[in-house]
Amino acid sequence: MSRVLSSVFPLQSPLRPDPIPWLQETYLASFEAKLLATFLLVALLPLGIEIADRVRRVFRRRYGKQLAEASSVLVLAGFVVAAVYVFGVIWQVTYLLRYTLETMLIDRWLAARQLITAAVIVTAYLVMRFVNRSIDKLSQTKALTKHQSEVAYHVADIGIVAFAGTVLLTLWGIDLTNIFLGAGAITAIVALTARETLTAMIAGFILLFSRPFAVGDWIEVNETAGIVTDVTIFTTQIQTFGDKHVLVPNDKVTNSPLTNYSKNDQLRVDVDVGVDYDADLERARSTIVEGVEDLEEIKNAPNPQVIAKRFDDSSVVVECRVWISDPTMRRKLDAQTAVIDAISDAFDREGITIPYPQRVHSARDEPGFRVSGPNPDETELGTVSD
């Protein structure tokens, strides 16, 4: 660096000595002067950060985010290198910097490899940022969910780092054959010892990209119903309506029947009602429809439906079908409660009875039976009838 300064500023004369030693002997001879210069250098660090930020903003407006980030990093790196050199000049340790450079730059081939290595690292970093920003844009357009974005981040970053690492290892003459063989052996061992974990992981990728449900959906799987709170590579977390958190392995989710109540924008709610056998069934059905059709908790379209379902022991069972929008368990329960209250009030107004379960016992008109005793004479011991 002193040679560069001397070539730019020709101070090599009896009247103008070399500027670096001259500055050190004239202004940085005492410990207090060195300490003061160090404080001034530290005070200038925010200036370098501000310059880098201004460069980033200017380049971002003109050339885009990626080039702006790269230019900001280069400016900040140049400022740091200059600050390190100035610090070495202040404390007269520039020989350490010279030794470091001489150690790193042994020959042209090594210097070229170092430059290529730096270029590959910077390129991989910029590509990772570009891919991550592209994934962010896709997630903003709802093309990807939050968990799909996270998986895409990790997969893309690992792929870019693996490719860059392969290029660097090849550049520095490291044989990759043994590494690939070792990786294959390790993969085979892991596949044999952790088959269930790998199965769950594969199922997790299937769930994240096939998207049968999303976080916040109301689902029922493997006899567990609740709200999906988290989906990872290995498990799906469900919060049941009893405030229990259940972790279901993803392979169980993919191998079991799955019901997603939130997939559609509506859900049918069924309520069974028993009508007395002596009541007019058609009148009871119309009364139910009139009683529930104006409820705020249900949708107007489709209209409420009432169908005869079956003959029960004490009544004819009819089923009232209503629909709710944006299905949740709370809305379903609210609609079910409102329908039952409305039917009960409508039946009370119309005098229609909802019978209690009852049994009627009556005697048959059949003769009883006689039991013969030891006497030859037949003795009537009793009569038993249902």
Secondary structure as UniProt FT lines:
FT   HELIX           2..8
FT   HELIX           19..26
FT   HELIX           31..63
FT   HELIX           65..90
FT   TURN            91..92
FT   HELIX           94..104
FT   HELIX           108..140
FT   TURN            141..142
FT   HELIX           146..171
FT   TURN            172..173
FT   HELIX           177..193
FT   HELIX           195..210
FT   TURN            215..216
FT   STRAND          218..221
FT   TURN            222..223
FT   STRAND          224..231
FT   STRAND          235..240
FT   TURN            241..242
FT   STRAND          245..249
FT   HELIX           250..255
FT   STRAND          258..260
FT   TURN            261..262
FT   STRAND          266..275
FT   TURN            277..278
FT   HELIX           281..292
FT   TURN            293..294
FT   TURN            296..297
FT   STRAND          305..311
FT   STRAND          316..325
FT   HELIX           329..350
//
